Amino acid sequence: MTEIKHSSSSRRRWLLRWLVVIALLGFVALNTLAYFHARSMMHFVGGTERTREPETLSLLQRIKVLATGVKIPRPTNHKTPADIGLAFETVTFPGAHGVKLEAWRIRNSNSKGTVILFHGYTASKDTLLNTAKEFFNLGWDAMLVDFYGSGGSEGNETSVGYYEGDDVAVAFQYVRADKTNQPVVLYGVSMGAAAILRAVSAHKLTPDGLILECPFDRLLTTVQNRFGAMRLPSFPAAQLLVFWGGVQQGFNGFHFNPADYARGVRCPTLLMHGERDPRVRLEEMQHIAKNLNSNSVSKVFSSLGHQDYLSSDPAEWRSYVTELLSKTR
């Protein structure tokens, strides 16, 4: 009987050891996978082949992406303001971290002020051309900025809005030094909007107005939404992606929360969102709106997703934007 008990106890210890080993190997494998996924999402590659949007992938394709990571070519500009009939000049200036930034300046002869435009994740400034033309038609100068790693700016990386916020501050100071007596408004789409919120909070910027389209409320939330778009569970993979992405880039990804930065905004703000947006949920917009000052307005486009609101509903977009611009000094 004693030998049987001893044998049973030995088997339990052996099984426990193997379970611990398997758990440790699984933990290491999951962290290794998360590390390389985070790197692929924050480092652009050469060529033109790009991983398709997560909503369009089949089950086998989603499994392949999970195993190999995403492939994102470095964003490039395919058009200039000249292609839409606008005269412009290309300017460069040092970014916040020593990386040269490129921007297009479109000047209006009877300018009411300047709107600085910032693009979204994996995009470049040519995606903002139609919006810039609208601001020009409303009587404003426009400056379209390539974040570092995109378009005509230097670099091959992105921090999904964190360090881009530092470049927002540099661009704002660049224009403010030139337009000391005129309003300066910041306009951003998705990542660009999140970067603006961080810039205003971290650098104590004093713009005369903000126009924000579909900013995410937290970096963790937007990563979780990507898993949701692939119809896959986000825990603990999303948390590991945020952790390792922050480690690689040198910041705490769990502290990158535009909703918290919104408390530092003091100027008139227009916050716009698509009700059917799978990338940035409606509750994220509401989270940000709750933390903005009383001089803010929220607009929800009921039939739209993560897309260009101006092209999809130009009359409503112009109405709300014109009202915001009228509030600047």
C-alpha positions in Angstrom: 0.0 0.0 0.0 2.8 2.4 0.9 4.5 1.7 -2.5 1.2 2.5 -4.3 0.8 5.8 -2.5 4.5 6.6 -3.2 4.0 5.8 -6.9 0.9 7.9 -7.1 2.6 10.9 -5.4 5.5 10.6 -7.8 3.2 10.6 -10.8 1.5 13.8 -9.5 4.8 15.5 -9.0 6.0 14.5 -12.5 2.7 15.7 -14.0 2.9 19.0 -12.1 6.5 19.6 -13.3 5.4 19.0 -16.9 2.4 21.3 -16.6 4.7 24.0 -15.3 7.2 23.5 -18.1 4.4 23.5 -20.7 2.9 26.7 -19.2 6.3 28.4 -19.2 7.0 27.4 -22.8 3.5 28.7 -23.8 4.1 31.9 -21.9 7.5 32.4 -23.7 6.0 31.5 -27.1 3.1 33.9 -26.6 5.3 36.8 -25.6 7.7 36.1 -28.5 4.8 36.2 -30.9 3.5 39.4 -29.4 6.9 41.0 -29.6 7.2 40.4 -33.3 3.6 41.3 -34.0 4.1 44.7 -32.2 7.3 45.3 -34.2 5.5 44.5 -37.5 2.7 47.0 -36.6 5.2 49.8 -35.8 7.8 49.2 -38.5 7.0 49.9 -42.1 8.6 47.7 -44.8 9.6 48.3 -48.5 7.5 47.2 -51.4 3.8 47.5 -52.1 2.3 44.2 -50.8 0.2 44.9 -47.7 -1.8 42.7 -45.4 -5.5 43.1 -46.1 -7.9 44.7 -43.7 -8.8 42.3 -40.8 -12.5 42.4 -41.6 -11.9 40.9 -45.1 -9.6 38.0 -44.0 -10.8 34.4 -44.1 -10.2 32.1 -41.1 -7.0 30.6 -42.7 -5.8 34.1 -43.6 -6.3 35.3 -40.0 -4.4 32.3 -38.7 -1.6 33.1 -41.1 -1.5 36.7 -40.0 -1.4 35.6 -36.3 1.6 33.3 -37.1 3.6 35.7 -39.3 2.5 39.2 -38.4 1.2 42.0 -40.6 3.0 43.6 -43.5 2.6 47.3 -43.9 4.5 49.1 -46.7 5.9 52.6 -45.8 3.1 55.1 -46.6 3.9 57.3 -49.6 2.3 60.3 -51.2 0.8 59.7 -54.7 -0.7 63.2 -55.3 0.1 66.8 -54.3 -2.1 69.9 -53.9 -1.4 70.7 -57.5 -3.4 67.7 -58.6 -6.5 69.4 -57.1 -5.8 72.8 -58.4 -4.0 74.4 -55.4 -0.7 76.2 -55.4 1.6 75.1 -52.5 5.1 75.0 -51.2 6.9 72.1 -49.6 8.5 72.9 -46.3 10.7 70.8 -44.0 11.6 71.3 -40.4 13.1 69.2 -37.6 10.7 67.0 -35.7 10.7 66.6 -32.0 13.2 63.7 -32.0 15.6 64.9 -34.7 13.8 63.4 -37.6 13.1 65.8 -40.5 9.4 66.3 -41.2 7.8 67.4 -44.5 4.7 69.5 -44.9 2.7 71.2 -47.7 1.6 74.8 -47.1 -1.4 76.1 -49.0 -1.8 79.8 -48.5 -5.0 81.8 -48.9 -4.6 85.5 -50.0 -7.2 86.7 -47.5 -6.5 84.1 -44.8 -8.6 83.8 -41.7 -5.9 81.6 -40.0 -4.2 78.3 -40.5 -5.5 74.7 -40.1 -2.8 72.1 -39.6 -3.8 68.7 -40.8 -2.6 65.3 -39.4 -3.2 61.9 -41.1 -4.0 58.5 -39.6 -2.2 55.3 -39.0 -0.4 53.8 -42.1 -1.4 56.9 -44.2 0.3 60.0 -45.4 -0.6 63.6 -46.0 -2.0 63.1 -49.5 -5.1 61.5 -47.9 -5.9 64.9 -46.5 -5.9 66.8 -49.8 -9.7 67.1 -50.2 -10.2 68.2 -46.6 -7.4 70.8 -47.0 -9.2 72.1 -50.1 -12.4 72.5 -48.1 -10.5 74.6 -45.5 -9.0 76.7 -48.3 -12.5 77.3 -49.7 -13.6 78.4 -46.3 -10.9 81.1 -46.3 -8.2 79.3 -44.3 -4.5 78.4 -45.0 -3.8 74.7 -44.7 -0.6 72.9 -43.7 -0.6 69.1 -44.3 2.0 67.3 -42.2 3.6 63.9 -42.8 4.3 62.2 -39.5 7.7 60.7 -39.1 7.9 57.4 -41.0 5.4 58.5 -43.6 5.4 60.3 -47.0 8.2 62.9 -47.4 9.3 62.8 -43.7 12.2 60.7 -42.5 12.1 57.4 -40.7 10.3 54.0 -41.2 8.5 53.7 -37.9 5.3 54.8 -36.1 4.3 54.8 -32.4 0.6 54.9 -33.4 0.3 58.5 -32.1 2.5 58.7 -29.0 5.6 60.4 -30.4 3.5 61.8 -33.2 2.0 64.0 -30.5 5.5 65.5 -30.1 5.6 66.3 -33.8 2.1 67.9 -33.6 3.6 70.3 -31.0 6.6 71.1 -33.3 4.3 71.8 -36.3 2.0 74.0 -34.2 5.0 76.0 -32.9 6.3 76.3 -36.5 3.0 77.8 -37.7 2.4 79.9 -34.6 5.8 81.6 -35.1 4.7 82.6 -38.6 1.1 83.4 -37.8 1.4 85.2 -34.5 -1.8 87.2 -34.9 -4.1 84.7 -36.5 -5.9 81.6 -35.2 -4.3 78.2 -35.5 -6.6 75.1 -35.6 -5.5 71.5 -35.4 -7.3 68.9 -37.4 -6.6 65.1 -37.1 -8.0 61.8 -38.3 -7.9 58.7 -36.1 -4.2 58.4 -35.0 -3.7 62.0 -35.9 -6.6 63.0 -33.7 -5.1 61.0 -30.8 -1.7 62.6 -31.3 -3.3 66.0 -31.2 -4.9 65.2 -27.8 -1.6 64.0 -26.4 0.2 67.1 -27.8 -2.2 69.6 -26.2 -2.0 67.8 -22.8 1.8 67.0 -22.7 3.0 70.2 -24.3 0.4 72.6 -23.0 -0.4 73.8 -26.5 -2.9 76.6 -26.9 -4.6 76.1 -30.3 -7.6 78.2 -31.1 -9.7 75.1 -32.0 -9.5 71.4 -32.5 -11.3 69.2 -35.1 -11.0 65.5 -34.2 -12.3 62.7 -36.3 -12.6 59.2 -34.7 -9.8 59.3 -32.1 -9.4 56.1 -30.1 -9.7 56.5 -26.3 -6.9 54.2 -25.3 -4.1 52.4 -27.2 -5.2 49.2 -25.5 -8.8 49.6 -26.7 -7.8 50.1 -30.4 -5.6 47.0 -30.3 -8.4 45.0 -28.7 -10.7 46.3 -31.5 -8.3 44.9 -34.1 -8.8 41.4 -32.6 -12.5 42.0 -32.6 -12.4 42.8 -36.3 -10.7 39.5 -36.9 -13.3 37.8 -34.7 -10.6 36.5 -32.3 -10.4 36.8 -28.5 -8.2 39.8 -27.4 -7.0 38.6 -24.0 -4.1 38.4 -23.2 -2.7 39.0 -26.7 -3.8 42.7 -26.9 -2.3 43.4 -23.5 1.0 41.8 -24.6 1.1 43.7 -27.9 0.6 47.0 -26.0 3.3 46.0 -23.5 5.9 45.0 -26.0 5.1 47.8 -28.4 5.8 50.3 -25.6 9.0 48.5 -24.7 10.3 48.7 -28.2 9.3 52.3 -28.7 10.3 53.5 -25.2 7.0 54.5 -23.6 4.3 52.9 -21.4 1.6 51.9 -23.9 -0.9 51.4 -21.1 -0.6 55.2 -20.3 -1.3 56.2 -23.8 -4.9 57.2 -23.2 -6.3 60.1 -25.4 -9.4 60.1 -23.2 -7.3 61.2 -20.3 -5.5 63.8 -22.4 -8.9 65.4 -23.3 -9.1 66.8 -19.8 -6.3 69.2 -20.8 -8.1 70.8 -23.7 -9.3 74.3 -23.2 -10.2 75.5 -26.7 -13.4 74.9 -28.7 -13.4 71.4 -30.0 -15.4 69.4 -32.6 -15.4 65.7 -32.1 -16.8 63.6 -35.0 -17.4 59.9 -35.2 -19.1 57.2 -37.3 -21.7 55.2 -35.4 -20.8 52.0 -37.3 -17.1 52.3 -36.9 -15.6 48.9 -36.0 -12.1 50.3 -35.4 -13.1 53.0 -32.9 -16.3 52.2 -31.0 -18.9 54.8 -30.2 -18.3 54.4 -26.5 -14.7 55.5 -27.1 -15.9 58.8 -28.5 -18.3 59.2 -25.6 -15.4 58.5 -23.2 -13.4 61.3 -24.8 -16.4 63.7 -25.1 -17.1 63.3 -21.3 -13.6 64.6 -20.5 -13.6 67.6 -22.9 -14.6 71.1 -21.8 -18.1 72.5 -22.0 -17.1 74.4 -25.2 -17.0 71.2 -27.2 -19.5 69.6 -29.7 -19.9 66.0 -30.7 -21.3 64.8 -34.0 -22.2 61.2 -34.8 -22.7 60.2 -38.4 -25.3 57.5 -38.0 -24.7 55.5 -41.2 -20.9 55.8 -41.4 -17.9 53.8 -40.2 -14.2 54.4 -40.1 -14.1 56.6 -43.2 -13.9 60.0 -44.8 -16.8 62.0 -43.3 -16.4 64.9 -45.7 -16.8 62.7 -48.8 -19.6 60.7 -47.3 -21.7 63.5 -45.9 -20.3 66.9 -47.1 -23.2 69.1 -46.0 -23.2 67.9 -42.4 -19.4 68.0 -42.2 -19.3 71.6 -43.6 -22.0 72.7 -41.2 -20.3 71.5 -38.1 -16.8 72.5 -39.2 -17.9 76.0 -40.2 -19.5 76.4 -36.7 -16.3 75.3 -35.0 -14.2 77.7 -37.1 -16.5 80.6 -36.2 -15.6 80.1 -32.5 -11.9 80.9 -33.0 -10.7 84.3 -32.1 
